[in-house]
Amino acid sequence: MKVTVIGAGSTYTPELIGGLSQQLDRLFVDDLWLMDTDEERLQVVGSFAARMIGAQGLGTTVHLTTDRAEAIQDADAVLIQLRVGGQTARLGDETFPLDCGCIGQETTGAGGFAKALRTVPVVLSIADDVRRLAKPDAWIIDFTNPVGINTRALLAAGHRAVGLCNYAIGVQRWAARTMGVDAARVEVDPVGLNHFSWTRRILLDGEDVVPSFITDRMDALTEQFPFDESLYRLLGVVPSPYLQYYYGHDRALERQRHETPRAEVVANLERELLEQYRSESLTEKPPQLAHRGGAFYSEAAVDLLASLWSDDETMHVVNVLNRGTVAGLADDDVIETRCAVSRAGIRPLAQAAVDPLLLGPIQHVSAYERLAVAAALSGDPDDVRRALLAHPLIGQWDTVECLVPKLLESGAEHLPQFAETIAGGR
């Protein structure tokens, strides 16, 4: 089996390597191709990955390349985990919206939209190479943010793709740890979109424990997911941490105005990690990697890969087409939901009717995501305005007009579809 990782110079890559040994009874990767356009980072990260694999005795051969076509040729699966523009572009995403009174965040609001404009065309270009060069039944697994928007673009273009986020597995591991039980006994059942969801059920041996968390473990809830106790009681569900930007917009904005941008923190951490990765004696993930984000990504990604090549169905929370799963959304909307996964494909499990208190916001953000894909592909500044106007965190015309030039200027180097608009200063 050949697995290809695009964006393998990421400091996340050792997380992925760490998951391979845990699935040896279900999945063996003969050849792991690591591809990145940054040759120096690729050599550092790739060499460390090879040492990890050697220390684990996996028998997997690691190949490093900057040639995307070579990496994808005859691949069985292609994982995309890139960041167009790196941490520099991310810093722009987290700061330019603040000038217009908006949340600055890399996957949510105007910053997340800016990232989508840079990323969707690149992800689709990679997918076209997969269609042309990889095996006919190859899977694309997108871990690149914004996952929901990228997955929508991939599926709308007819690619064999699925979106993956580590949020659900993070909730599962937290819940298991809090209850003092094995994580294998716990399943998470969210409703909504990527980075815009509510966990309606946490199942322990099939029994929902969310009500008991709200009544008996409120301290644990509010420590992990910092929302007011009264909000938990009103909703009766566990909101994703990203909902803090909606339920507590003004508070979050004020905090962002005074704190160090996350991009600066991560850039410093990445420099530290890359320096450690250079050590020939290092063969295990350093503890600092846990602070990078993406916790449990390795387990989620490799477990999903193993399931896609297994005859037995296992449960995963992934991003897929709605196709009637959530009533009130279009069939071609992309949702993050619990699915049964096997060699036969990915089958979303039935979802109970969604309370209007949750469904309304989901519909709102889903409409924005549809417009975001259109803007990323068209290069039309008016499509940018439409998407921003539709976003519930923005929505005011004066704010939109403040954001558009800043957004395009911030990402100009990585927005070729908007080159004419940027050159004309419109």
C-alpha positions as CSV (number, residue, x, y, z in Angstrom):
1,M,0.0,0.0,0.0
2,K,1.3,3.5,-0.9
3,V,0.2,6.4,1.2
4,T,1.1,10.0,0.2
5,V,1.2,13.0,2.5
6,I,1.0,16.4,0.8
7,G,2.4,19.1,3.1
8,A,4.6,16.6,4.9
9,G,7.0,19.4,6.0
10,S,4.5,20.2,8.7
11,T,5.5,19.6,12.3
12,Y,2.3,17.5,12.5
13,T,3.8,14.7,10.4
14,P,5.4,12.9,13.3
15,E,1.9,12.7,14.8
16,L,0.8,10.7,11.7
17,I,3.8,8.4,11.9
18,G,3.0,7.8,15.6
19,G,-0.3,6.3,14.6
20,L,1.0,3.7,12.1
21,S,2.2,1.2,14.7
22,Q,-1.1,1.3,16.5
23,Q,-3.0,-0.1,13.4
24,L,-0.6,-2.8,12.3
25,D,-3.2,-5.5,12.8
26,R,-5.5,-3.6,10.3
27,L,-3.2,-1.6,8.1
28,F,0.3,-2.0,6.7
29,V,1.8,0.9,4.7
30,D,4.6,-0.5,2.4
31,D,5.6,2.9,1.0
32,L,5.0,6.3,2.7
33,W,5.7,9.2,0.4
34,L,6.2,12.6,2.1
35,M,5.9,15.6,-0.2
36,D,6.4,19.3,0.4
37,T,7.5,22.3,-1.6
38,D,9.8,23.4,1.2
39,E,12.8,21.1,0.7
40,E,14.6,22.1,3.9
41,R,11.6,21.4,6.1
42,L,10.9,18.2,4.3
43,Q,14.4,16.9,4.9
44,V,14.2,17.7,8.6
45,V,10.7,16.3,9.2
46,G,11.1,13.4,6.8
47,S,14.4,12.2,8.2
48,F,12.8,12.3,11.7
49,A,9.8,10.4,10.4
50,A,12.1,7.7,8.9
51,R,13.9,7.4,12.3
52,M,10.6,7.0,14.1
53,I,9.5,4.3,11.7
54,G,12.9,2.5,12.0
55,A,12.7,2.7,15.8
56,Q,9.2,1.2,15.7
57,G,10.4,-1.6,13.4
58,L,7.5,-1.0,11.0
59,G,9.2,-2.0,7.8
60,T,7.6,0.9,6.0
61,T,9.9,2.6,3.4
62,V,9.9,6.4,3.6
63,H,10.3,8.5,0.4
64,L,10.9,12.2,0.4
65,T,10.2,14.4,-2.7
66,T,9.3,17.9,-3.7
67,D,7.7,16.5,-6.9
68,R,3.9,16.3,-6.4
69,A,3.3,14.1,-9.4
70,E,5.9,11.5,-8.3
71,A,4.4,11.4,-4.8
72,I,0.9,10.9,-6.0
73,Q,1.7,8.4,-8.8
74,D,-0.1,5.1,-8.1
75,A,-1.0,6.1,-4.5
76,D,-3.8,4.3,-2.7
77,A,-4.5,7.2,-0.4
78,V,-3.4,10.9,-0.4
79,L,-3.5,12.9,2.9
80,I,-3.6,16.7,2.5
81,Q,-2.3,18.7,5.5
82,L,-0.9,21.9,3.9
83,R,-0.9,25.5,5.0
84,V,-0.8,27.9,2.0
85,G,1.4,30.8,3.0
86,G,2.5,29.2,6.3
87,Q,2.4,31.0,9.6
88,T,3.0,34.3,8.0
89,A,-0.3,34.1,6.1
90,R,-2.0,32.8,9.3
91,L,-0.8,35.9,11.2
92,G,-2.6,38.0,8.6
93,D,-5.8,36.0,9.1
94,E,-5.6,36.6,12.8
95,T,-4.9,40.3,12.7
96,F,-6.4,42.1,9.7
97,P,-10.1,41.4,10.8
98,L,-9.4,43.1,14.1
99,D,-9.0,46.4,12.2
100,C,-12.6,46.1,11.1
101,G,-14.0,45.0,14.5
102,C,-14.2,41.3,13.6
103,I,-12.8,38.1,15.1
104,G,-9.4,37.2,13.8
105,Q,-9.1,33.4,13.6
106,E,-7.6,31.0,11.1
107,T,-10.7,28.9,10.4
108,T,-13.6,31.1,11.5
109,G,-14.9,34.4,10.3
110,A,-13.0,36.7,7.9
111,G,-9.7,35.0,8.7
112,G,-11.0,31.6,8.0
113,F,-12.5,32.9,4.8
114,A,-9.2,34.4,3.7
115,K,-7.6,31.0,4.3
116,A,-10.3,29.3,2.2
117,L,-9.6,31.7,-0.7
118,R,-5.9,30.7,-0.7
119,T,-6.5,27.0,-0.1
120,V,-9.4,25.8,-2.1
121,P,-7.7,26.2,-5.5
122,V,-4.6,24.4,-4.3
123,V,-6.5,21.5,-2.8
124,L,-8.5,21.1,-6.0
125,S,-5.3,21.1,-8.0
126,I,-3.9,18.4,-5.9
127,A,-7.1,16.4,-6.2
128,D,-6.9,16.7,-10.0
129,D,-3.5,15.1,-9.8
130,V,-4.9,12.4,-7.7
131,R,-7.6,11.7,-10.3
132,R,-5.0,11.6,-13.1
133,L,-2.1,9.8,-11.4
134,A,-3.2,7.8,-8.3
135,K,-5.0,4.5,-8.4
136,P,-8.6,4.7,-9.6
137,D,-10.1,3.9,-6.2
138,A,-7.7,6.2,-4.2
139,W,-9.1,8.2,-1.3
140,I,-8.3,11.8,-0.6
141,I,-8.3,12.6,3.2
142,D,-8.3,16.3,3.8
143,F,-7.0,17.5,7.1
144,T,-6.3,21.0,5.7
145,N,-8.4,23.8,7.3
146,P,-11.0,25.0,6.7
147,V,-11.8,21.3,6.5
148,G,-15.6,21.7,5.8
149,I,-15.1,24.3,3.0
150,N,-12.3,22.3,1.4
151,T,-14.3,19.1,1.6
152,R,-17.3,20.8,0.0
153,A,-15.1,21.9,-2.9
154,L,-13.6,18.4,-3.3
155,L,-17.0,16.6,-3.3
156,A,-18.6,19.2,-5.5
157,A,-15.9,18.5,-8.1
158,G,-16.6,14.8,-7.9
159,H,-13.5,13.6,-6.0
160,R,-13.4,10.6,-3.8
161,A,-12.7,12.5,-0.7
162,V,-13.5,12.9,3.0
163,G,-12.7,15.6,5.5
164,L,-11.1,14.8,8.9
165,C,-10.8,16.9,12.0
166,N,-9.4,15.9,15.4
167,Y,-12.2,17.6,17.4
168,A,-14.4,14.6,17.9
169,I,-11.6,12.3,18.9
170,G,-10.5,15.0,21.3
171,V,-13.9,15.1,22.9
172,Q,-13.9,11.3,23.1
173,R,-10.6,11.2,24.9
174,W,-11.5,14.0,27.3
175,A,-14.8,12.3,28.1
176,A,-13.2,8.9,28.7
177,R,-10.5,10.5,30.9
178,T,-13.1,12.4,32.9
179,M,-15.2,9.3,33.5
180,G,-12.1,7.1,34.1
181,V,-13.0,4.6,31.4
182,D,-11.3,3.2,28.3
183,A,-11.8,5.4,25.3
184,A,-12.9,2.5,23.2
185,R,-16.2,2.5,25.2
186,V,-17.0,6.1,24.3
187,E,-18.5,7.5,21.1
188,V,-19.2,11.1,20.2
189,D,-22.2,12.1,18.2
190,P,-22.1,15.7,17.0
191,V,-24.4,17.7,14.7
192,G,-23.4,20.6,12.5
193,L,-20.4,21.6,10.5
194,N,-16.6,21.4,10.9
195,H,-15.6,23.9,13.7
196,F,-19.3,24.7,14.0
197,S,-21.0,21.8,15.8
198,W,-22.7,20.7,19.0
199,T,-22.1,17.3,20.6
200,R,-25.7,16.2,21.3
201,R,-24.6,12.7,22.6
202,I,-21.6,11.2,24.3
203,L,-22.2,7.5,24.4
204,L,-20.7,5.3,27.1
205,D,-21.4,1.7,26.1
206,G,-24.3,3.1,24.0
207,E,-25.9,5.2,26.8
208,D,-25.9,9.0,26.4
209,V,-24.1,10.7,29.3
210,V,-24.4,14.3,28.2
211,P,-27.3,15.0,30.6
212,S,-25.3,13.6,33.5
213,F,-22.3,15.7,32.5
214,I,-24.5,18.8,32.6
215,T,-26.1,17.9,36.0
216,D,-23.2,16.2,37.8
217,R,-19.9,17.2,36.0
218,M,-20.4,20.9,35.2
219,D,-17.0,21.8,36.5
220,A,-15.3,19.4,34.1
221,L,-17.4,20.7,31.2
222,T,-16.7,24.4,31.8
223,E,-13.0,23.7,32.4
224,Q,-12.7,22.0,29.0
225,F,-15.2,24.0,27.1
226,P,-15.5,27.5,28.6
227,F,-19.1,28.4,28.3
228,D,-21.5,29.7,31.0
229,E,-23.3,27.0,33.0
230,S,-26.6,28.6,32.2
231,L,-25.9,28.2,28.5
232,Y,-25.2,24.5,28.9
233,R,-28.5,24.1,30.7
234,L,-30.4,26.0,28.1
235,L,-28.9,24.1,25.1
236,G,-28.6,20.7,26.7
237,V,-25.6,19.9,24.5
238,V,-21.8,20.5,24.4
239,P,-20.9,23.3,22.1
240,S,-17.6,23.2,20.1
241,P,-15.0,25.6,21.4
242,Y,-15.2,27.5,18.2
243,L,-18.7,28.6,19.1
244,Q,-17.2,30.9,21.7
245,Y,-16.7,33.3,18.8
246,Y,-20.5,33.3,18.3
247,Y,-21.9,33.0,21.8
248,G,-19.3,35.3,23.2
249,H,-18.2,37.5,20.2
250,D,-17.5,40.8,22.0
251,R,-15.6,39.1,24.8
252,A,-13.5,37.1,22.4
253,L,-12.8,40.1,20.2
254,E,-11.6,42.1,23.2
255,R,-9.4,39.3,24.3
256,Q,-7.9,39.0,20.8
257,R,-7.1,42.7,20.8
258,H,-4.8,42.2,23.7
259,E,-3.3,38.8,23.4
260,T,-0.4,37.5,21.3
261,P,-1.7,36.0,18.0
262,R,-1.7,32.3,18.0
263,A,0.3,32.4,14.7
264,E,3.2,33.9,16.6
265,V,3.0,31.3,19.4
266,V,2.9,28.5,16.8
267,A,5.7,29.9,14.7
268,N,8.0,30.0,17.8
269,L,6.9,26.4,18.7
270,E,7.6,25.2,15.2
271,R,11.1,26.6,15.3
272,E,11.7,24.7,18.5
273,L,10.2,21.5,17.2
274,L,12.2,21.6,13.9
275,E,15.4,22.1,15.9
276,Q,14.6,19.0,18.0
277,Y,13.7,17.0,14.8
278,R,17.2,17.7,13.5
279,S,18.7,15.6,16.4
280,E,19.8,12.2,15.0
281,S,19.1,10.7,18.4
282,L,15.5,11.7,18.5
283,T,13.2,8.8,17.5
284,E,10.0,9.6,19.4
285,K,7.6,12.5,19.3
286,P,8.9,15.3,21.7
287,P,6.4,16.4,24.4
288,Q,6.3,19.9,22.9
289,L,4.4,18.5,19.9
290,A,1.4,18.2,22.2
291,H,1.2,22.0,22.4
292,R,1.2,22.4,18.6
293,G,-2.5,21.5,18.3
294,G,-3.9,18.6,16.3
295,A,-3.9,16.3,19.3
296,F,-4.9,12.7,18.4
297,Y,-4.6,13.5,14.7
298,S,-2.4,10.5,14.2
299,E,-4.9,8.1,15.7
300,A,-7.8,9.6,13.9
301,A,-6.1,9.7,10.5
302,V,-4.6,6.2,10.6
303,D,-7.7,4.6,12.1
304,L,-9.7,6.2,9.3
305,L,-7.3,4.9,6.7
306,A,-7.4,1.4,8.2
307,S,-11.2,1.4,8.2
308,L,-11.4,2.4,4.5
309,W,-9.4,-0.7,3.7
310,S,-11.3,-3.0,6.1
311,D,-14.4,-5.2,5.5
312,D,-15.6,-4.4,9.0
313,E,-17.5,-1.2,9.7
314,T,-16.2,1.1,12.4
315,M,-17.5,4.5,13.6
316,H,-15.8,7.8,12.7
317,V,-16.8,11.4,12.8
318,V,-15.9,12.8,9.4
319,N,-17.0,15.5,6.9
320,V,-19.3,14.2,4.2
321,L,-22.2,15.2,2.0
322,N,-25.4,15.6,3.9
323,R,-27.7,13.6,1.6
324,G,-30.7,13.9,3.8
325,T,-28.9,13.1,7.1
326,V,-29.8,16.5,8.6
327,A,-33.3,17.6,7.7
328,G,-33.2,21.3,6.7
329,L,-29.9,21.2,4.9
330,A,-29.3,20.6,1.2
331,D,-28.2,17.2,0.1
332,D,-24.9,18.7,-1.2
333,D,-24.1,20.6,2.0
334,V,-21.1,19.1,3.9
335,I,-21.7,18.1,7.5
336,E,-19.5,16.8,10.2
337,T,-21.2,13.7,11.5
338,R,-20.9,10.1,12.8
339,C,-20.4,7.6,10.0
340,A,-19.9,3.9,9.5
341,V,-16.7,3.4,7.5
342,S,-15.4,0.4,5.7
343,R,-14.0,-0.7,2.3
344,A,-17.6,-0.4,1.0
345,G,-17.5,3.4,1.6
346,I,-18.7,5.9,4.2
347,R,-22.2,5.8,5.4
348,P,-23.6,8.6,7.6
349,L,-25.7,7.4,10.5
350,A,-29.2,8.8,10.9
351,Q,-29.6,12.0,12.9
352,A,-32.6,12.9,14.9
353,A,-34.4,16.2,14.0
354,V,-32.3,19.2,15.0
355,D,-33.6,21.8,17.4
356,P,-34.2,25.2,15.5
357,L,-31.9,26.8,18.1
358,L,-29.0,24.8,16.5
359,L,-30.4,24.2,13.0
360,G,-30.8,27.9,12.2
361,P,-27.2,28.8,12.8
362,I,-26.1,25.6,10.9
363,Q,-28.1,26.7,7.9
364,H,-26.7,30.2,8.1
365,V,-23.0,29.1,8.2
366,S,-23.6,26.4,5.6
367,A,-24.9,29.1,3.2
368,Y,-21.8,31.1,3.8
369,E,-19.6,28.0,3.1
370,R,-21.3,27.5,-0.2
371,L,-20.6,31.1,-1.2
372,A,-17.0,30.8,0.1
373,V,-16.3,28.0,-2.3
374,A,-17.8,30.0,-5.2
375,A,-15.6,33.0,-4.3
376,A,-12.5,31.0,-4.1
377,L,-13.0,29.6,-7.6
378,S,-14.4,32.7,-9.4
379,G,-11.9,35.3,-8.3
380,D,-14.8,37.8,-8.4
381,P,-14.5,40.4,-5.6
382,D,-18.3,40.6,-5.5
383,D,-18.4,36.9,-4.7
384,V,-16.1,37.8,-1.8
385,R,-18.5,40.4,-0.7
386,R,-21.5,38.0,-0.9
387,A,-19.7,35.4,1.3
388,L,-18.7,37.9,3.9
389,L,-22.2,39.4,3.9
390,A,-23.6,35.9,4.5
391,H,-21.3,35.2,7.4
392,P,-23.1,35.5,10.8
393,L,-20.0,37.0,12.4
394,I,-19.8,39.8,9.8
395,G,-23.0,40.5,7.9
396,Q,-22.8,44.4,7.9
397,W,-22.1,46.1,4.6
398,D,-19.7,48.7,6.1
399,T,-17.8,45.9,7.8
400,V,-17.7,43.9,4.5
401,E,-16.3,46.9,2.6
402,C,-13.7,47.4,5.3
403,L,-12.6,43.7,5.1
404,V,-12.4,43.2,1.4
405,P,-9.3,45.3,0.6
406,K,-7.5,44.1,3.7
407,L,-8.3,40.5,3.0
408,L,-7.1,40.7,-0.6
409,E,-4.0,42.7,0.3
410,S,-3.1,40.3,3.2
411,G,-3.1,37.3,0.9
412,A,-2.1,38.8,-2.4
413,E,0.8,36.6,-3.0
414,H,-1.4,33.5,-2.7
415,L,-4.5,34.7,-4.5
416,P,-3.7,34.5,-8.3
417,Q,-7.4,34.3,-9.1
418,F,-7.8,37.8,-7.7
419,A,-4.6,39.3,-9.4
420,E,-6.5,41.7,-11.6
421,T,-8.6,43.0,-8.7
422,I,-5.6,43.4,-6.5
423,A,-3.6,45.2,-9.2
424,G,-6.5,47.5,-9.8
425,G,-6.9,48.2,-6.1
426,R,-10.6,47.3,-6.2
